[in-house]
Every structure is written in structure tokens, then in C-alpha cells.
């Protein structure tokens, strides 16, 4: 898998040192690592990952975090500030996502550890809220919905029924959804937008189906929750996807993505507080005292709540709107560059995140070339495609111009090497002829080895 990048550069610790290392040495080591790694994304050629990319903003959040980094947010009697931070984060997110349109129940929310955490809590809540009517719950999700739904289904014993998507629009097949609802279906899933293609499922139609069958509808807006509302305000053609849509019952939105908070926070919004409360855990007869947990996490650093609150209150609607305007216009320009090549096509009708493929050659040839120019795009399969999640680093001057030039050179390279095997396809690409048991086993082994290799450091 290649040599570990820091081999021979830093001390290796396999056991606790007898004597501790002085703080200056440790901080110098961390600063050196950071200085080596930051340029990967600072130039704006990395898809997603770093959503803000503003070191001044990070310094501000780190300072906010430092005031409460050592505080356990469970201890609300000692640290009522955590209650203020969390309650206001939830309230501001509910307002942003249209909770004012909910009239027949009390909206509520939960701050979780990230998008996967919000998705897992939603699946758990639907299971628990419907426990009296079914012990074999199922949820229907589009194939393009995040794998965290399937992960949560596996953890909580909820069957995930995978609905196909239209190959052109990349939106969920509504007829398939209708045909596979049964008495044990507790919820539907729609994405706004999905991770792979940046497209938005028909939330209005899904809401109508959910209402017809009296089941829930979760909108996964982990990516879009803190940017799509401002895109709507700016006049972009974005269909309603939030609580203004009848039938939407929960929404996940990541504050640590386009909310520009530190990594480790997301908000799960509920149209009905009773659904949220159903997933609370209580143990009242424990010898250690009465125990209640609103979520799966126990102890949490209140620093993350403080930093998230600080980000939201500091930026305000005008700050988020300004950044959204820059990101949407940059994404539009980058998409236009893709469409200027007849051998490339964009998947569906994306928003700020877009994906493109080719019917003339393996698009991973383009990826191979772009990597030589410092670009880091995310790979997809079935069909092979590349996606770019446009974030603030791409809005820097000169990035779009580099994209146009490098993409054009990449297409020329792909046309020239169309009969060769793309190098990056070995990691990203799909299995020729579709998946099978043998290929699946090999890919799992390869991925496990890759992850183990990343964790493994050289032997002493």
C-alpha cells in the first residue's frame, strides 16, 4: 500500500513513555504535521472535506471551544451554558428548516455527533415510536441515500428496502416505493441532496405518499440543510424539501458541513417532539442512581456545542447567504466547464454538488490526469463517475480557471488513453459486469487491508 508518509520523521510510541515529552516539542510536531497536510485542501482542488477552509474562522471556533473543551455537557446543573447552546442550536436549525409551518405538533430536535449519528437516531426513533404496531419495522430508502441508513438498520434491526433510482434524473423511483410499502413500513427516506450526485429527491411526492400511508418521511439534508435554504433565498430553482412540505416528519442537517462548525456536530429535527422522545433511554432502578440519555452518546465535550453556537450566531443569515451565493455561482461555473465537453455529461440536475461521467471513455482516465494537477475528486461506480462537492475553498480566485484548463487537458488525456485501463479505477471503479460474490469478497478484503495499512505504522 506504500510507505507510511511520516516514516522516520517523527518518534513512534507503542507504549506510554516513562517520562513525558515537553509541550513545546509536542506542539511543534503537531504544527509540522498540520503544515504538511493543509496544502492538500487549501488551494481549493479537493472535493468536499473542508467546508469552510478559513483559518481565521477556525481560530475563532477553536477559541470558543477552548472555554468549554473540558466541560461534560451531561452536567447541566453545573454548566447550564450547555443547555443554552444546545437549545439555541436546535431552535435556529428548526427555524431555518421551516418548523414554523408545523401546526399540529411541537417541533423538537437533537444535537448529534454528525450525519451518521443523526441518521441513526432517526432510524431508532421510527423503530421505537412504532414499537406498539410492529416488531418487524422496515424503512424504504433510495439507493442513492447515504449508507448510514443501512448501517443504522443493521444496528437496530430495521429492514432497509432499497428503492432504485431513475438512471437519468438519479431521483428515487416513486412507483417502486408505493409498491413496496406494507403494514410494517414505518418511514420513507428522501435526500436533499444526496451525497453522490447532488440531486434532490421529489420530497413533495414522497410526503404525499407518507401521508397517504400514515408513516414518517425523513429528509436527509446532512449536506444541504445549511446551504439549500439560502440557495432558495438567492433565487435558485430548489424545490421545497423541509417542514413546509406536508408529510415531512424528520430532517437531518450537519452543522459541521455547510454550517461551518467544527467536526462532530449535526442536528436532527423532529416535527413532533413525541417521536424524538420515543428514542430516549431511561434506567431508573440502577444502583448508581437514575439514568437518562437523550441520545446514544454519553459524555460530550461542551466545547463542540459552544463552537457550533458561536459559528451560527457569528455568521447569521447574511453570512450563510453570502457564502452560499459564492458556492452556487462557483459550482455553476464548474458545471458549465464540464458541459463544454461533448464527451462528458452531468448526472441528473444537481445543486451545489455535481457528478459527471462519460459514455465515450472511462471517466477515471480524467481522474488519473487531474490527480497529476493536484485535484482530489471523489469516485463513484455504476456508472463510473466523478463528483465535486463545491465548498468555500473552491470560491477562491483562480480555482475555476484552473478547473477549466485542467479538465480540458484531462479530457484530451482520456481520449488518448481510452483503450487503456484507468489507474484510479482499481480503487474507485465498479466491477465489470456488475458485482458478484467473488468480487465482493475481494473488494472487502482490499478495503480492509487499505484501512489497516493506514493505521499501521512501521515496526521498530
N, C-alpha and C positions, 0 to 999 in steps of 0.2 A: 504493500500500500504506500510505499515511500517512507523516507526518513522523517521522524518527528521533527518539526521545524525548529524547535529550540534545543536540539541535541548539542550538548557541550557548551551551551550559552549560559545556563543557569544551574544552580545547585539542585540536586534531586533529593527529595525527602521521602523515604519509605517508612521511617519511624519518626516519632517525635524527637527532635534534637534534645540532648541533655540540657544544653544551655540555649536559651532563646537568641534569636537574631535581632540586632538592634533595629529600631524603627526606620531609621534613615535608609539602611540597606534594603529593607523590605519595600519601602515606598519607592525607592529608585528602581527596583526590579519591576514593580507594577507599572511605573511610568514608562519604562523601556518597552514592556510588552504592549502597552496601550499605544505608544508611538509607532510601533511596528504594524499593529493591526488596524488602526483607524484609517490609514490611507486607502484601504480596500473599498471603503464606502464614501469617504469624504469628497471624492471627485464627482460623485453623482452617477456612477456607472454600475451600481449594484441595485438589483430589483428588490424592492421592499426592504425588510430587515430593520433599517434605520429610518423611522418615520419622520422624525424631526430633523436630526442632523445638525443642530445648532448648539455649539459648545457653550455659548453664553446661557442658553436656556437650560442645558444640562447642569451647569454650575448653580443656577438658581434653584433647580429642583433638588440637587444634592444638598444645598444649604437648608432648604425646607425639611428634607429628610433627616438631616443631622440632629434637628431639635427633638425628634421623636424616634430615632433609629433604635434606641434601647428600650422603648416602651412596648409592652404587650397590650395589644388592643382589646384583649379579653377583659382587662382590669378597668372596666368603665367607671367603677366607683372611685378609683384613684386618678384616672385620666379621662375625665368627661370630654376632653377635646376630641377623642376618637369618635364619640357619638356625634359631635358637631360635624366633623369631617365627613364621616360615612353618610350621615343623613342628608347632608347638602349635596354630596356627590350623586347620590341616588335621586334626590329631588330635581337637580339640574338636568340629569340624564332623562328622567321621566318627562320633564317639560320639553326637552329637545325632541323626544320621540313621540310626541302627540298624546301624552296621557290626559291632557285636558279634554280630549274627545271621549274619554271613558265616563259614562254616566250611570251605569247600573252596578258598579262595584268600586272598591277602594284600591287604586293602584299602589304598588309597593315595589321594593327592589332588594337586591343583594349585591354587595361588592365581593367579587371572587378573585382568584389568583391569576386569571387570564381567560382567553377564549375557550379553551378546553374545559376549564373549571365552570364557566357559565353554561356551556352546553351540557356538561354532566349534571349540574344542578337542575337544569330544565328537565332532562330526562327523568331524573329521580323524582322531581315534583309531580310530573304527569303520572308516574307509576303510583306514587303514594296517594295522590288526590283521587285516583280511580281504583284504589285497592278494594273498595266495597263492591265494585261491579265486575272486576275481572282479576284473576290471578295469572293470566297469560297475556299481558299487555303487548301491543305492537305499535310501532310508530312508522309512518311512511316518509321516507326522505328521498330527494333526488339523488341520482348517482353523483352529481357534482357537489353535493353538500359535504361539509368537512368530515374527514374520517373520525373526528372526535365523537360524532353521534354513534358510529358503530362501536367505538371504544366504550362509550357510556352504556350502550346496550349490552355489551359483553359483561361489563362490570355489574350491572344492576338487573340482569336477567330480562331485559326488554328486547323483543324481537324487532330488528330493523328490516323493514321491507324496502328494497332499493328500487326506486322508480327510474325507468330510463328517461333520457333527455332527448329532445329533438337535435339531430346532428347539425342542423343549420343554425337554429336560434340558441342552442345549448340550454334552453329552458325545459323545465320538467314536463313530462307527458301527462296532461291533466286527465285524459281518458283512462290511462293506466292507474292513476291514483284513485279515481272513482271506482274502478272495477275491483280494487284490492282492499277497500275499506270493509271491515267486518265488525262484529259486535265487540271484539277485543281491541279495536283501534282506539288509542287514547289521544293521538295527536298527529298532525301533519307538519312537515318542515318545508320552509322556503328560504332561499338565500337572497340577501340584498347587501352586497353582491357576493357571488361565490368566489372562492379563492382562485380557482383555475382559470376562469375566463373573464371575470369581472362583470358578468351579466347578472341581471336581476330576474328572479322567477316571477311569474304572474301572481303577485301576492293577493290582488283583489279577487281573482278567481279561486285561489286556494282558500281565502277567507270565506267565500260563499259556500264552498264545499264543506268546510269545517262547521259552519253554522248549520247547514242542512243536516249534518250527522251529529250535531251537538258534541263536537270534540274540539280539542285545542289546536292552535296553529302557532308554532314557534317560528319567528323570523330570525335567522342567523344573520345579524348585521355586525358581527365582530369586526369585520373590515370596514363596512360602510357607515356604521352608526354615527360616527363623529365627522363625516365629510359629506355624505349624501344629502342630509338636510340643508347644508349650506350650498350645495350644488343646486338644489331646488330653488333656494332663495336667489341664486345668481341667474336663474332662468334656464338651466339645463333641463333637457327632457328626461326627467326621472319620475317614473310613476310612483304614486303613494305606496309606502311599504310599512308604515308604522302603525300606531294605535288609532290613527284616523281611519284605517281600513277596518270595516266590520269583520269580526271573526279572529283578528289577531289577538292572541292571549299572552304571549311572552316574546321578548326581544332581547338578544344578547348584543352588547356593544362594548368594544375594547377601548378603555381609556388609554391603555399603553400602546395603541397603534396611532390612529389619527386624532386621538385625544391628547397626544403629546405628553403623556405622563411617563414615569419610569416603568420599566418592565415589571410585571407582576400584579396588574390590576385590570379588572373588567367589571362591567355592570350587567346584571341580569334583571330585566324589568318585567314585572307582572301586572297585567290588567286587573287582577283580582288578588288581594292580599291573602285570601284563604288558600289559594294554590301555593303561594310561597310558603306559608306557614305549615303546609302539609309535609314539607320535607325537613322541618326542624327535627332534631334528635333530642329526646329527653331521657334521663335516667334519674329517677327521684329517690330510689332506695339504695343507692351506692353508699358504702360505709364512709367514703371520703367526703360525702356531702351530696347535695343535689346538683345535678349536672345538666346543662342545656347547651346545645351547639346549633347556631343558626345555619351553619354550613359544614362542609367536610373538614375544613381546616380548623385547627385548634388555635394555638398561639400564632399571632401575626404581628409583624412589626408595624406599629402605628406610623412609622416613618413613611411607608408607602401611601397610607391614607392622607397624611399631611401633604406629601408631594403631589399627589393626584389632585387634591383640593386646590393646592396652590396653582397648578397648571391651568385648571379650568377657570378659576377666579381671575387669574392674571390675564389670560388671553381674551376671555369674554367672547361674545358672539362676533364682534367685529374682527377680532384676531383670527378666530377659526374661519370666518368667511374670507378674509384676505388670503390666508394660506390655501383655502380650497380653490379660490379663483386662480391662483398661481398653478396649482397642481392640475386642475381640469384643463387649463389652457395649454400647459406643457404636455399633458397626455394627448390632447387633440393634435398637437404638432407632431408628436412622435408617431401617432397612429397614421397621420397623413403621409409621413415618410414611408411607412410600411406599405400603404395603399398605392404609393407611386411606383411600386414594382409589380408588374403583372404576374410574376411567379409567386407572389405571396398573397395570402388572404387572411383577414382577421376573423376570429371565431365569434359569431354572434354579433350583438350590438352592445359593446362593453361600455363601462363608465370610465372611471379614472384608471382602472387596471385593465390591461388588454392582453390578448394572446393571439399569436399568429402562427400559421402553418404554411405548407406548400404542397401543391399537387404535382409539381414538376421535379422535385428532388427532396431528399431527406433534409428537413429544416435544421437538423443537428449539424449539418455542414456549416450553416450560418453561425450556429453557436460556437463551433470549433474556431472559426475565424474571429468572432467577436471577443473570445477569451484572449486572443493574442493582442487585442487592443485594450484589454483591461475591463471589459464588460462581464458582468456576472448575472445572467438571466436564469430563471427557473425553468426546468424542463418538465414536459408533460408527455403523456402517452395516450394512444388510441383516440385520435391520431397523434403522432409525434408533433409537438408544438412547443413554442417558447412563450413565456409570459413575462411581462414587465409591470410590476406594481409601482406606479409612479408615486414618489414621495417628495418631501421638500428638497433633498439633495439634488434631484433632477431639475429643479427650478432655477438652479444657479446659472449665471450667464455662460454661454458656450456649450452647455451639455447637449442641447437639442441639435446644435450644429454638428457636434462630434457624432451624434447618433446618425444623422443623415449620411454623413460621409462614410462612417464605419459600416453602417448597414448596407450601403450600396456596394462597398468593397466586399462585404460578406456574401451578398447575393452573387456577385461575379465569381467569387471563390467557389460557392456551392454549385453553380452551373458548370464550372470547370471540373469539379470533382464529383459530379453526380453519380458516377459509376463506382466510386469508392465507398468504403464503409466509414461512416462518421465516427470519430473517436469518442465523442461525448455520448453517443447512443448506447455505449456499453453500460453507462450508469443510468441515464435518463430514459432511454428509448423503450418502447414496448417490445414484447416478444413477437417475432414474425409469425403470422398465422393465429395470433391470439394466445392467451395464457393457457397452460396445461399444468398438470400436477408436477411433472418433472421440472419444468421451467420455474414454477412457483417455488419449489423446494430449493432450487439453485439460487434464485433471487434472494430468498430469505437468508440463506447461508452467506451469500455475498454481502448483504446489508449488515448482517450481524458481525461479520469479520471487519467490515469497514468501521462500524461503530466501536468495536473492541480495539481496533488499531488506533483510533483517535484517542481512546482512553489510555492506551498502553504507552508507557514511557520507557526509554532504553534501560536495559539491565545495568546494574553497577559493575 
